Amino acid sequence: MWKTGQPSRQPTPARNVSRPSNSFTGALTPISLTSVDQSGHEMGVIAAQLLLERIRGRSEVRNEVFTPRLVV
């Protein structure tokens, strides 16, 4: 914003740099980034179990909730 012909001297807000998953490739970057561990392996295991249960005849709905973990 311009006031009296001069640019505003508002401080720039801090930026948070993060990546969406805690994969091994993120550790290869030259800078440290915050990431979110989304339990990918555990999620895959549960998904396979649920699929096998469906194939074997389970008809009721089953929900699984995974809590993400912030990795700094």
PQR file of N, CA, C, O and H, with PARSE charges and radii, in Angstrom:
ATOM      1  N   MET A   1       0.818  -1.180   0.000 -0.4000 1.5000
ATOM      2  CA  MET A   1       0.000   0.000   0.000 -0.0000 2.0000
ATOM      3  C   MET A   1       0.868   1.251   0.000  0.5500 1.7000
ATOM      4  O   MET A   1       1.906   1.312   0.658 -0.5500 1.4000
ATOM      5  N   TRP A   2       0.426   2.220  -0.735 -0.4000 1.5000
ATOM      6  CA  TRP A   2       1.172   3.465  -0.787 -0.0000 2.0000
ATOM      7  C   TRP A   2       0.497   4.498   0.093  0.5500 1.7000
ATOM      8  O   TRP A   2      -0.709   4.722  -0.004 -0.5500 1.4000
ATOM      9  H   TRP A   2      -0.417   2.170  -1.270  0.4000 1.0000
ATOM     10  N   LYS A   3       1.285   5.122   0.950 -0.4000 1.5000
ATOM     11  CA  LYS A   3       0.775   6.209   1.793 -0.0000 2.0000
ATOM     12  C   LYS A   3       1.676   7.416   1.561  0.5500 1.7000
ATOM     13  O   LYS A   3       2.900   7.322   1.652 -0.5500 1.4000
ATOM     14  H   LYS A   3       2.265   4.940   1.029  0.4000 1.0000
ATOM     15  N   THR A   4       1.077   8.498   1.272 -0.4000 1.5000
ATOM     16  CA  THR A   4       1.800   9.752   1.020 -0.0000 2.0000
ATOM     17  C   THR A   4       2.967   9.577   0.049  0.5500 1.7000
ATOM     18  O   THR A   4       4.029  10.175   0.224 -0.5500 1.4000
ATOM     19  H   THR A   4       0.083   8.574   1.198  0.4000 1.0000
ATOM     20  N   GLY A   5       2.757   8.757  -0.965 -0.4000 1.5000
ATOM     21  CA  GLY A   5       3.767   8.589  -1.985 -0.0000 2.0000
ATOM     22  C   GLY A   5       4.900   7.642  -1.616  0.5500 1.7000
ATOM     23  O   GLY A   5       5.780   7.400  -2.442 -0.5500 1.4000
ATOM     24  H   GLY A   5       1.894   8.272  -1.107  0.4000 1.0000
ATOM     25  N   GLN A   6       4.909   7.101  -0.407 -0.4000 1.5000
ATOM     26  CA  GLN A   6       5.975   6.196   0.027 -0.0000 2.0000
ATOM     27  C   GLN A   6       5.437   4.767   0.149  0.5500 1.7000
ATOM     28  O   GLN A   6       4.283   4.578   0.532 -0.5500 1.4000
ATOM     29  H   GLN A   6       4.194   7.298   0.265  0.4000 1.0000
ATOM     30  N   PRO A   7       6.260   3.753  -0.173 -0.5600 1.5000
ATOM     31  CA  PRO A   7       5.801   2.374  -0.005  0.2800 2.0000
ATOM     32  C   PRO A   7       5.629   2.051   1.472  0.5500 1.7000
ATOM     33  O   PRO A   7       6.357   2.568   2.320 -0.5500 1.4000
ATOM     34  N   SER A   8       4.677   1.205   1.766 -0.4000 1.5000
ATOM     35  CA  SER A   8       4.426   0.775   3.134 -0.0000 2.0000
ATOM     36  C   SER A   8       5.609  -0.044   3.638  0.5500 1.7000
ATOM     37  O   SER A   8       6.173  -0.837   2.884 -0.5500 1.4000
ATOM     38  H   SER A   8       4.087   0.785   1.077  0.4000 1.0000
ATOM     39  N   ARG A   9       5.986   0.131   4.882 -0.4000 1.5000
ATOM     40  CA  ARG A   9       7.111  -0.600   5.472 -0.0000 2.0000
ATOM     41  C   ARG A   9       6.617  -1.723   6.367  0.5500 1.7000
ATOM     42  O   ARG A   9       7.098  -1.897   7.487 -0.5500 1.4000
ATOM     43  H   ARG A   9       5.528   0.775   5.494  0.4000 1.0000
ATOM     44  N   GLN A  10       5.658  -2.480   5.867 -0.4000 1.5000
ATOM     45  CA  GLN A  10       5.111  -3.613   6.611 -0.0000 2.0000
ATOM     46  C   GLN A  10       6.146  -4.730   6.633  0.5500 1.7000
ATOM     47  O   GLN A  10       6.745  -5.023   5.598 -0.5500 1.4000
ATOM     48  H   GLN A  10       5.267  -2.339   4.957  0.4000 1.0000
ATOM     49  N   PRO A  11       6.375  -5.368   7.791 -0.5600 1.5000
ATOM     50  CA  PRO A  11       7.318  -6.490   7.804  0.2800 2.0000
ATOM     51  C   PRO A  11       6.757  -7.676   7.032  0.5500 1.7000
ATOM     52  O   PRO A  11       5.550  -7.918   7.034 -0.5500 1.4000
ATOM     53  N   THR A  12       7.632  -8.401   6.385 -0.4000 1.5000
ATOM     54  CA  THR A  12       7.227  -9.597   5.644 -0.0000 2.0000
ATOM     55  C   THR A  12       6.926 -10.710   6.636  0.5500 1.7000
ATOM     56  O   THR A  12       7.749 -10.979   7.511 -0.5500 1.4000
ATOM     57  H   THR A  12       8.613  -8.205   6.384  0.4000 1.0000
ATOM     58  N   PRO A  13       5.757 -11.375   6.530 -0.5600 1.5000
ATOM     59  CA  PRO A  13       5.445 -12.456   7.467  0.2800 2.0000
ATOM     60  C   PRO A  13       6.393 -13.638   7.284  0.5500 1.7000
ATOM     61  O   PRO A  13       6.890 -13.893   6.187 -0.5500 1.4000
ATOM     62  N   ALA A  14       6.632 -14.349   8.375 -0.4000 1.5000
ATOM     63  CA  ALA A  14       7.492 -15.535   8.323 -0.0000 2.0000
ATOM     64  C   ALA A  14       6.832 -16.597   7.455  0.5500 1.7000
ATOM     65  O   ALA A  14       5.606 -16.710   7.432 -0.5500 1.4000
ATOM     66  H   ALA A  14       6.229 -14.142   9.266  0.4000 1.0000
ATOM     67  N   ARG A  15       7.617 -17.352   6.764 -0.4000 1.5000
ATOM     68  CA  ARG A  15       7.118 -18.410   5.896 -0.0000 2.0000
ATOM     69  C   ARG A  15       7.496 -19.760   6.482  0.5500 1.7000
ATOM     70  O   ARG A  15       8.604 -19.942   6.987 -0.5500 1.4000
ATOM     71  H   ARG A  15       8.613 -17.260   6.783  0.4000 1.0000
ATOM     72  N   ASN A  16       6.585 -20.687   6.411 -0.4000 1.5000
ATOM     73  CA  ASN A  16       6.852 -22.047   6.853 -0.0000 2.0000
ATOM     74  C   ASN A  16       7.049 -22.902   5.614  0.5500 1.7000
ATOM     75  O   ASN A  16       6.174 -22.961   4.751 -0.5500 1.4000
ATOM     76  H   ASN A  16       5.685 -20.540   6.000  0.4000 1.0000
ATOM     77  N   VAL A  17       8.187 -23.563   5.523 -0.4000 1.5000
ATOM     78  CA  VAL A  17       8.474 -24.415   4.387 -0.0000 2.0000
ATOM     79  C   VAL A  17       8.347 -25.856   4.849  0.5500 1.7000
ATOM     80  O   VAL A  17       9.030 -26.288   5.777 -0.5500 1.4000
ATOM     81  H   VAL A  17       8.899 -23.516   6.224  0.4000 1.0000
ATOM     82  N   SER A  18       7.468 -26.587   4.192 -0.4000 1.5000
ATOM     83  CA  SER A  18       7.278 -27.983   4.583 -0.0000 2.0000
ATOM     84  C   SER A  18       6.982 -28.819   3.346  0.5500 1.7000
ATOM     85  O   SER A  18       6.676 -28.300   2.272 -0.5500 1.4000
ATOM     86  H   SER A  18       6.913 -26.235   3.438  0.4000 1.0000
ATOM     87  N   ARG A  19       7.083 -30.126   3.533 -0.4000 1.5000
ATOM     88  CA  ARG A  19       6.745 -31.056   2.465 -0.0000 2.0000
ATOM     89  C   ARG A  19       5.642 -31.964   2.984  0.5500 1.7000
ATOM     90  O   ARG A  19       5.559 -32.182   4.192 -0.5500 1.4000
ATOM     91  H   ARG A  19       7.332 -30.548   4.405  0.4000 1.0000
ATOM     92  N   PRO A  20       4.805 -32.493   2.125 -0.5600 1.5000
ATOM     93  CA  PRO A  20       3.627 -33.227   2.584  0.2800 2.0000
ATOM     94  C   PRO A  20       3.880 -34.623   3.130  0.5500 1.7000
ATOM     95  O   PRO A  20       3.038 -35.145   3.861 -0.5500 1.4000
ATOM     96  N   SER A  21       4.991 -35.240   2.809 -0.4000 1.5000
ATOM     97  CA  SER A  21       5.197 -36.584   3.334 -0.0000 2.0000
ATOM     98  C   SER A  21       6.619 -36.732   3.846  0.5500 1.7000
ATOM     99  O   SER A  21       7.537 -36.053   3.386 -0.5500 1.4000
ATOM    100  H   SER A  21       5.675 -34.816   2.216  0.4000 1.0000
ATOM    101  N   ASN A  22       6.781 -37.619   4.791 -0.4000 1.5000
ATOM    102  CA  ASN A  22       8.088 -37.836   5.394 -0.0000 2.0000
ATOM    103  C   ASN A  22       8.830 -38.941   4.648  0.5500 1.7000
ATOM    104  O   ASN A  22       9.199 -39.953   5.244 -0.5500 1.4000
ATOM    105  H   ASN A  22       6.035 -38.171   5.164  0.4000 1.0000
ATOM    106  N   SER A  23       9.047 -38.753   3.360 -0.4000 1.5000
ATOM    107  CA  SER A  23       9.694 -39.775   2.544 -0.0000 2.0000
ATOM    108  C   SER A  23      11.208 -39.653   2.635  0.5500 1.7000
ATOM    109  O   SER A  23      11.735 -38.613   3.032 -0.5500 1.4000
ATOM    110  H   SER A  23       8.747 -37.931   2.876  0.4000 1.0000
ATOM    111  N   PHE A  24      11.897 -40.715   2.267 -0.4000 1.5000
ATOM    112  CA  PHE A  24      13.359 -40.718   2.334 -0.0000 2.0000
ATOM    113  C   PHE A  24      13.971 -39.709   1.374  0.5500 1.7000
ATOM    114  O   PHE A  24      15.073 -39.220   1.624 -0.5500 1.4000
ATOM    115  H   PHE A  24      11.470 -41.560   1.945  0.4000 1.0000
ATOM    116  N   THR A  25      13.286 -39.385   0.283 -0.4000 1.5000
ATOM    117  CA  THR A  25      13.844 -38.432  -0.673 -0.0000 2.0000
ATOM    118  C   THR A  25      13.910 -37.025  -0.090  0.5500 1.7000
ATOM    119  O   THR A  25      14.752 -36.225  -0.498 -0.5500 1.4000
ATOM    120  H   THR A  25      12.391 -39.782   0.080  0.4000 1.0000
ATOM    121  N   GLY A  26      13.038 -36.719   0.850 -0.4000 1.5000
ATOM    122  CA  GLY A  26      13.080 -35.411   1.494 -0.0000 2.0000
ATOM    123  C   GLY A  26      14.344 -35.209   2.298  0.5500 1.7000
ATOM    124  O   GLY A  26      14.807 -34.079   2.453 -0.5500 1.4000
ATOM    125  H   GLY A  26      12.354 -37.369   1.181  0.4000 1.0000
ATOM    126  N   ALA A  27      14.907 -36.286   2.811 -0.4000 1.5000
ATOM    127  CA  ALA A  27      16.141 -36.194   3.592 -0.0000 2.0000
ATOM    128  C   ALA A  27      17.347 -35.908   2.698  0.5500 1.7000
ATOM    129  O   ALA A  27      18.414 -35.563   3.204 -0.5500 1.4000
ATOM    130  H   ALA A  27      14.530 -37.204   2.685  0.4000 1.0000
ATOM    131  N   LEU A  28      17.200 -36.044   1.394 -0.4000 1.5000
ATOM    132  CA  LEU A  28      18.305 -35.825   0.469 -0.0000 2.0000
ATOM    133  C   LEU A  28      18.500 -34.357   0.121  0.5500 1.7000
ATOM    134  O   LEU A  28      19.506 -33.998  -0.493 -0.5500 1.4000
ATOM    135  H   LEU A  28      16.332 -36.325   0.983  0.4000 1.0000
ATOM    136  N   THR A  29      17.562 -33.508   0.500 -0.4000 1.5000
ATOM    137  CA  THR A  29      17.663 -32.090   0.163 -0.0000 2.0000
ATOM    138  C   THR A  29      18.738 -31.425   1.012  0.5500 1.7000
ATOM    139  O   THR A  29      18.970 -31.840   2.147 -0.5500 1.4000
ATOM    140  H   THR A  29      16.745 -33.800   0.998  0.4000 1.0000
ATOM    141  N   PRO A  30      19.397 -30.399   0.479 -0.5600 1.5000
ATOM    142  CA  PRO A  30      20.468 -29.738   1.232  0.2800 2.0000
ATOM    143  C   PRO A  30      19.970 -28.878   2.392  0.5500 1.7000
ATOM    144  O   PRO A  30      20.762 -28.485   3.249 -0.5500 1.4000
ATOM    145  N   ILE A  31      18.672 -28.581   2.432 -0.4000 1.5000
ATOM    146  CA  ILE A  31      18.123 -27.808   3.543 -0.0000 2.0000
ATOM    147  C   ILE A  31      17.143 -28.671   4.320  0.5500 1.7000
ATOM    148  O   ILE A  31      16.529 -29.584   3.767 -0.5500 1.4000
ATOM    149  H   ILE A  31      18.029 -28.900   1.736  0.4000 1.0000
ATOM    150  N   SER A  32      17.006 -28.381   5.578 -0.4000 1.5000
ATOM    151  CA  SER A  32      16.096 -29.143   6.431 -0.0000 2.0000
ATOM    152  C   SER A  32      14.679 -28.608   6.272  0.5500 1.7000
ATOM    153  O   SER A  32      14.444 -27.406   6.393 -0.5500 1.4000
ATOM    154  H   SER A  32      17.505 -27.639   6.027  0.4000 1.0000
ATOM    155  N   LEU A  33      13.739 -29.505   6.000 -0.4000 1.5000
ATOM    156  CA  LEU A  33      12.345 -29.117   5.840 -0.0000 2.0000
ATOM    157  C   LEU A  33      11.487 -29.832   6.873  0.5500 1.7000
ATOM    158  O   LEU A  33      11.772 -30.969   7.248 -0.5500 1.4000
ATOM    159  H   LEU A  33      13.930 -30.481   5.901  0.4000 1.0000
ATOM    160  N   THR A  34      10.454 -29.172   7.321 -0.4000 1.5000
ATOM    161  CA  THR A  34       9.465 -29.800   8.176 -0.0000 2.0000
ATOM    162  C   THR A  34       8.587 -30.675   7.285  0.5500 1.7000
ATOM    163  O   THR A  34       8.263 -30.290   6.161 -0.5500 1.4000
ATOM    164  H   THR A  34      10.222 -28.248   7.017  0.4000 1.0000
ATOM    165  N   SER A  35       8.203 -31.844   7.780 -0.4000 1.5000
ATOM    166  CA  SER A  35       7.347 -32.714   6.979 -0.0000 2.0000
ATOM    167  C   SER A  35       6.253 -33.314   7.847  0.5500 1.7000
ATOM    168  O   SER A  35       6.273 -33.198   9.073 -0.5500 1.4000
ATOM    169  H   SER A  35       8.466 -32.157   8.693  0.4000 1.0000
ATOM    170  N   VAL A  36       5.312 -33.949   7.195 -0.4000 1.5000
ATOM    171  CA  VAL A  36       4.213 -34.609   7.883 -0.0000 2.0000
ATOM    172  C   VAL A  36       4.297 -36.098   7.587  0.5500 1.7000
ATOM    173  O   VAL A  36       4.211 -36.520   6.434 -0.5500 1.4000
ATOM    174  H   VAL A  36       5.295 -34.043   6.200  0.4000 1.0000
ATOM    175  N   ASP A  37       4.466 -36.888   8.640 -0.4000 1.5000
ATOM    176  CA  ASP A  37       4.494 -38.344   8.485 -0.0000 2.0000
ATOM    177  C   ASP A  37       3.044 -38.817   8.437  0.5500 1.7000
ATOM    178  O   ASP A  37       2.316 -38.691   9.422 -0.5500 1.4000
ATOM    179  H   ASP A  37       4.536 -36.546   9.577  0.4000 1.0000
ATOM    180  N   GLN A  38       2.627 -39.356   7.303 -0.4000 1.5000
ATOM    181  CA  GLN A  38       1.239 -39.757   7.105 -0.0000 2.0000
ATOM    182  C   GLN A  38       1.027 -41.256   7.270  0.5500 1.7000
ATOM    183  O   GLN A  38       0.013 -41.789   6.818 -0.5500 1.4000
ATOM    184  H   GLN A  38       3.218 -39.459   6.503  0.4000 1.0000
ATOM    185  N   SER A  39       1.966 -41.940   7.907 -0.4000 1.5000
ATOM    186  CA  SER A  39       1.852 -43.388   8.181 -0.0000 2.0000
ATOM    187  C   SER A  39       1.565 -44.180   6.911  0.5500 1.7000
ATOM    188  O   SER A  39       0.671 -45.025   6.893 -0.5500 1.4000
ATOM    189  H   SER A  39       2.789 -41.507   8.274  0.4000 1.0000
ATOM    190  N   GLY A  40       2.311 -43.913   5.862 -0.4000 1.5000
ATOM    191  CA  GLY A  40       2.069 -44.550   4.572 -0.0000 2.0000
ATOM    192  C   GLY A  40       2.144 -46.068   4.614  0.5500 1.7000
ATOM    193  O   GLY A  40       1.303 -46.747   4.026 -0.5500 1.4000
ATOM    194  H   GLY A  40       3.038 -43.226   5.876  0.4000 1.0000
ATOM    195  N   HIS A  41       3.147 -46.608   5.306 -0.4000 1.5000
ATOM    196  CA  HIS A  41       3.281 -48.064   5.378 -0.0000 2.0000
ATOM    197  C   HIS A  41       2.107 -48.678   6.132  0.5500 1.7000
ATOM    198  O   HIS A  41       1.491 -49.640   5.673 -0.5500 1.4000
ATOM    199  H   HIS A  41       3.831 -46.057   5.784  0.4000 1.0000
ATOM    200  N   GLU A  42       1.808 -48.110   7.291 -0.4000 1.5000
ATOM    201  CA  GLU A  42       0.683 -48.619   8.091 -0.0000 2.0000
ATOM    202  C   GLU A  42      -0.632 -48.502   7.315  0.5500 1.7000
ATOM    203  O   GLU A  42      -1.467 -49.405   7.365 -0.5500 1.4000
ATOM    204  H   GLU A  42       2.308 -47.329   7.665  0.4000 1.0000
ATOM    205  N   MET A  43      -0.811 -47.408   6.610 -0.4000 1.5000
ATOM    206  CA  MET A  43      -2.022 -47.214   5.820 -0.0000 2.0000
ATOM    207  C   MET A  43      -2.144 -48.276   4.727  0.5500 1.7000
ATOM    208  O   MET A  43      -3.236 -48.786   4.475 -0.5500 1.4000
ATOM    209  H   MET A  43      -0.133 -46.675   6.569  0.4000 1.0000
ATOM    210  N   GLY A  44      -1.023 -48.610   4.077 -0.4000 1.5000
ATOM    211  CA  GLY A  44      -1.034 -49.631   3.047 -0.0000 2.0000
ATOM    212  C   GLY A  44      -1.359 -51.012   3.592  0.5500 1.7000
ATOM    213  O   GLY A  44      -2.092 -51.776   2.965 -0.5500 1.4000
ATOM    214  H   GLY A  44      -0.136 -48.196   4.282  0.4000 1.0000
ATOM    215  N   VAL A  45      -0.807 -51.334   4.773 -0.4000 1.5000
ATOM    216  CA  VAL A  45      -1.080 -52.622   5.411 -0.0000 2.0000
ATOM    217  C   VAL A  45      -2.569 -52.750   5.735  0.5500 1.7000
ATOM    218  O   VAL A  45      -3.189 -53.772   5.442 -0.5500 1.4000
ATOM    219  H   VAL A  45      -0.211 -50.713   5.282  0.4000 1.0000
ATOM    220  N   ILE A  46      -3.135 -51.706   6.340 -0.4000 1.5000
ATOM    221  CA  ILE A  46      -4.566 -51.725   6.699 -0.0000 2.0000
ATOM    222  C   ILE A  46      -5.426 -51.805   5.440  0.5500 1.7000
ATOM    223  O   ILE A  46      -6.419 -52.531   5.418 -0.5500 1.4000
ATOM    224  H   ILE A  46      -2.631 -50.875   6.578  0.4000 1.0000
ATOM    225  N   ALA A  47      -5.057 -51.066   4.390 -0.4000 1.5000
ATOM    226  CA  ALA A  47      -5.828 -51.102   3.142 -0.0000 2.0000
ATOM    227  C   ALA A  47      -5.840 -52.512   2.549  0.5500 1.7000
ATOM    228  O   ALA A  47      -6.874 -52.980   2.072 -0.5500 1.4000
ATOM    229  H   ALA A  47      -4.250 -50.476   4.408  0.4000 1.0000
ATOM    230  N   ALA A  48      -4.686 -53.187   2.580 -0.4000 1.5000
ATOM    231  CA  ALA A  48      -4.622 -54.556   2.058 -0.0000 2.0000
ATOM    232  C   ALA A  48      -5.487 -55.496   2.898  0.5500 1.7000
ATOM    233  O   ALA A  48      -6.182 -56.356   2.357 -0.5500 1.4000
ATOM    234  H   ALA A  48      -3.846 -52.807   2.968  0.4000 1.0000
ATOM    235  N   GLN A  49      -5.442 -55.329   4.226 -0.4000 1.5000
ATOM    236  CA  GLN A  49      -6.273 -56.163   5.104 -0.0000 2.0000
ATOM    237  C   GLN A  49      -7.758 -55.945   4.833  0.5500 1.7000
ATOM    238  O   GLN A  49      -8.532 -56.900   4.767 -0.5500 1.4000
ATOM    239  H   GLN A  49      -4.878 -54.631   4.665  0.4000 1.0000
ATOM    240  N   LEU A  50      -8.147 -54.689   4.676 -0.4000 1.5000
ATOM    241  CA  LEU A  50      -9.558 -54.378   4.405 -0.0000 2.0000
ATOM    242  C   LEU A  50     -10.000 -54.970   3.068  0.5500 1.7000
ATOM    243  O   LEU A  50     -11.111 -55.487   2.947 -0.5500 1.4000
ATOM    244  H   LEU A  50      -7.519 -53.913   4.730  0.4000 1.0000
ATOM    245  N   LEU A  51      -9.132 -54.892   2.075 -0.4000 1.5000
ATOM    246  CA  LEU A  51      -9.455 -55.460   0.772 -0.0000 2.0000
ATOM    247  C   LEU A  51      -9.641 -56.979   0.872  0.5500 1.7000
ATOM    248  O   LEU A  51     -10.601 -57.525   0.327 -0.5500 1.4000
ATOM    249  H   LEU A  51      -8.229 -54.472   2.173  0.4000 1.0000
ATOM    250  N   LEU A  52      -8.734 -57.649   1.561 -0.4000 1.5000
ATOM    251  CA  LEU A  52      -8.855 -59.098   1.720 -0.0000 2.0000
ATOM    252  C   LEU A  52     -10.125 -59.474   2.486  0.5500 1.7000
ATOM    253  O   LEU A  52     -10.776 -60.469   2.168 -0.5500 1.4000
ATOM    254  H   LEU A  52      -7.955 -57.205   2.004  0.4000 1.0000
ATOM    255  N   GLU A  53     -10.469 -58.677   3.490 -0.4000 1.5000
ATOM    256  CA  GLU A  53     -11.712 -58.931   4.229 -0.0000 2.0000
ATOM    257  C   GLU A  53     -12.924 -58.801   3.321  0.5500 1.7000
ATOM    258  O   GLU A  53     -13.858 -59.596   3.418 -0.5500 1.4000
ATOM    259  H   GLU A  53      -9.940 -57.869   3.748  0.4000 1.0000
ATOM    260  N   ARG A  54     -12.920 -57.815   2.445 -0.4000 1.5000
ATOM    261  CA  ARG A  54     -14.030 -57.633   1.493 -0.0000 2.0000
ATOM    262  C   ARG A  54     -14.120 -58.805   0.529  0.5500 1.7000
ATOM    263  O   ARG A  54     -15.206 -59.304   0.234 -0.5500 1.4000
ATOM    264  H   ARG A  54     -12.160 -57.169   2.366  0.4000 1.0000
ATOM    265  N   ILE A  55     -12.966 -59.234   0.047 -0.4000 1.5000
ATOM    266  CA  ILE A  55     -12.949 -60.380  -0.874 -0.0000 2.0000
ATOM    267  C   ILE A  55     -13.507 -61.616  -0.186  0.5500 1.7000
ATOM    268  O   ILE A  55     -14.178 -62.435  -0.814 -0.5500 1.4000
ATOM    269  H   ILE A  55     -12.084 -58.829   0.286  0.4000 1.0000
ATOM    270  N   ARG A  56     -13.226 -61.748   1.112 -0.4000 1.5000
ATOM    271  CA  ARG A  56     -13.711 -62.912   1.874 -0.0000 2.0000
ATOM    272  C   ARG A  56     -15.164 -62.775   2.312  0.5500 1.7000
ATOM    273  O   ARG A  56     -15.702 -63.686   2.942 -0.5500 1.4000
ATOM    274  H   ARG A  56     -12.680 -61.083   1.622  0.4000 1.0000
ATOM    275  N   GLY A  57     -15.819 -61.641   1.990 -0.4000 1.5000
ATOM    276  CA  GLY A  57     -17.242 -61.530   2.235 -0.0000 2.0000
ATOM    277  C   GLY A  57     -17.696 -60.502   3.252  0.5500 1.7000
ATOM    278  O   GLY A  57     -18.897 -60.388   3.496 -0.5500 1.4000
ATOM    279  H   GLY A  57     -15.382 -60.901   1.479  0.4000 1.0000
ATOM    280  N   ARG A  58     -16.782 -59.743   3.861 -0.4000 1.5000
ATOM    281  CA  ARG A  58     -17.229 -58.727   4.815 -0.0000 2.0000
ATOM    282  C   ARG A  58     -18.063 -57.685   4.077  0.5500 1.7000
ATOM    283  O   ARG A  58     -17.654 -57.192   3.025 -0.5500 1.4000
ATOM    284  H   ARG A  58     -15.807 -59.835   3.663  0.4000 1.0000
ATOM    285  N   SER A  59     -19.224 -57.349   4.620 -0.4000 1.5000
ATOM    286  CA  SER A  59     -20.078 -56.372   3.948 -0.0000 2.0000
ATOM    287  C   SER A  59     -20.276 -55.093   4.758  0.5500 1.7000
ATOM    288  O   SER A  59     -20.698 -54.074   4.211 -0.5500 1.4000
ATOM    289  H   SER A  59     -19.556 -57.749   5.474  0.4000 1.0000
ATOM    290  N   GLU A  60     -19.975 -55.136   6.061 -0.4000 1.5000
ATOM    291  CA  GLU A  60     -20.154 -53.917   6.862 -0.0000 2.0000
ATOM    292  C   GLU A  60     -19.002 -52.935   6.625  0.5500 1.7000
ATOM    293  O   GLU A  60     -17.879 -53.320   6.298 -0.5500 1.4000
ATOM    294  H   GLU A  60     -19.632 -55.963   6.506  0.4000 1.0000
ATOM    295  N   VAL A  61     -19.322 -51.675   6.800 -0.4000 1.5000
ATOM    296  CA  VAL A  61     -18.344 -50.613   6.601 -0.0000 2.0000
ATOM    297  C   VAL A  61     -17.392 -50.565   7.795  0.5500 1.7000
ATOM    298  O   VAL A  61     -17.808 -50.729   8.942 -0.5500 1.4000
ATOM    299  H   VAL A  61     -20.234 -51.363   7.066  0.4000 1.0000
ATOM    300  N   ARG A  62     -16.122 -50.341   7.509 -0.4000 1.5000
ATOM    301  CA  ARG A  62     -15.128 -50.196   8.581 -0.0000 2.0000
ATOM    302  C   ARG A  62     -14.268 -48.987   8.252  0.5500 1.7000
ATOM    303  O   ARG A  62     -13.727 -48.887   7.151 -0.5500 1.4000
ATOM    304  H   ARG A  62     -15.785 -50.209   6.577  0.4000 1.0000
ATOM    305  N   ASN A  63     -14.144 -48.077   9.196 -0.4000 1.5000
ATOM    306  CA  ASN A  63     -13.344 -46.866   9.000 -0.0000 2.0000
ATOM    307  C   ASN A  63     -12.085 -46.937   9.849  0.5500 1.7000
ATOM    308  O   ASN A  63     -12.112 -47.419  10.982 -0.5500 1.4000
ATOM    309  H   ASN A  63     -14.584 -48.158  10.090  0.4000 1.0000
ATOM    310  N   GLU A  64     -11.018 -46.467   9.308 -0.4000 1.5000
ATOM    311  CA  GLU A  64      -9.737 -46.382  10.017 -0.0000 2.0000
ATOM    312  C   GLU A  64      -9.303 -44.926  10.002  0.5500 1.7000
ATOM    313  O   GLU A  64      -9.433 -44.250   8.981 -0.5500 1.4000
ATOM    314  H   GLU A  64     -10.996 -46.075   8.388  0.4000 1.0000
ATOM    315  N   VAL A  65      -8.794 -44.441  11.112 -0.4000 1.5000
ATOM    316  CA  VAL A  65      -8.307 -43.072  11.209 -0.0000 2.0000
ATOM    317  C   VAL A  65      -6.823 -43.103  11.558  0.5500 1.7000
ATOM    318  O   VAL A  65      -6.415 -43.768  12.510 -0.5500 1.4000
ATOM    319  H   VAL A  65      -8.688 -44.990  11.941  0.4000 1.0000
ATOM    320  N   PHE A  66      -6.034 -42.393  10.794 -0.4000 1.5000
ATOM    321  CA  PHE A  66      -4.595 -42.300  11.025 -0.0000 2.0000
ATOM    322  C   PHE A  66      -4.271 -40.868  11.440  0.5500 1.7000
ATOM    323  O   PHE A  66      -4.695 -39.915  10.786 -0.5500 1.4000
ATOM    324  H   PHE A  66      -6.365 -41.852  10.021  0.4000 1.0000
ATOM    325  N   THR A  67      -3.536 -40.726  12.503 -0.4000 1.5000
ATOM    326  CA  THR A  67      -3.163 -39.405  12.988 -0.0000 2.0000
ATOM    327  C   THR A  67      -1.814 -39.012  12.402  0.5500 1.7000
ATOM    328  O   THR A  67      -0.815 -39.689  12.646 -0.5500 1.4000
ATOM    329  H   THR A  67      -3.191 -41.500  13.034  0.4000 1.0000
ATOM    330  N   PRO A  68      -1.770 -37.933  11.637 -0.5600 1.5000
ATOM    331  CA  PRO A  68      -0.488 -37.503  11.073  0.2800 2.0000
ATOM    332  C   PRO A  68       0.434 -37.009  12.177  0.5500 1.7000
ATOM    333  O   PRO A  68      -0.023 -36.562  13.229 -0.5500 1.4000
ATOM    334  N   ARG A  69       1.742 -37.095  11.927 -0.4000 1.5000
ATOM    335  CA  ARG A  69       2.741 -36.681  12.910 -0.0000 2.0000
ATOM    336  C   ARG A  69       3.671 -35.676  12.254  0.5500 1.7000
ATOM    337  O   ARG A  69       4.213 -35.931  11.178 -0.5500 1.4000
ATOM    338  H   ARG A  69       2.113 -37.459  11.073  0.4000 1.0000
ATOM    339  N   LEU A  70       3.854 -34.534  12.901 -0.4000 1.5000
ATOM    340  CA  LEU A  70       4.745 -33.492  12.385 -0.0000 2.0000
ATOM    341  C   LEU A  70       6.193 -33.876  12.689  0.5500 1.7000
ATOM    342  O   LEU A  70       6.538 -34.156  13.837 -0.5500 1.4000
ATOM    343  H   LEU A  70       3.414 -34.327  13.774  0.4000 1.0000
ATOM    344  N   VAL A  71       7.028 -33.886  11.666 -0.4000 1.5000
ATOM    345  CA  VAL A  71       8.449 -34.215  11.814 -0.0000 2.0000
ATOM    346  C   VAL A  71       9.245 -32.950  11.538  0.5500 1.7000
ATOM    347  O   VAL A  71       9.217 -32.414  10.430 -0.5500 1.4000
ATOM    348  H   VAL A  71       6.748 -33.659  10.734  0.4000 1.0000
ATOM    349  N   VAL A  72       9.947 -32.486  12.543 -0.4000 1.5000
ATOM    350  CA  VAL A  72      10.706 -31.236  12.413 -0.0000 2.0000
ATOM    351  C   VAL A  72      12.175 -31.540  12.232  0.5500 1.7000
ATOM    352  O   VAL A  72      12.984 -30.621  12.105 -0.5500 1.4000
ATOM    353  H   VAL A  72       9.970 -32.921  13.443  0.4000 1.0000
TER
END
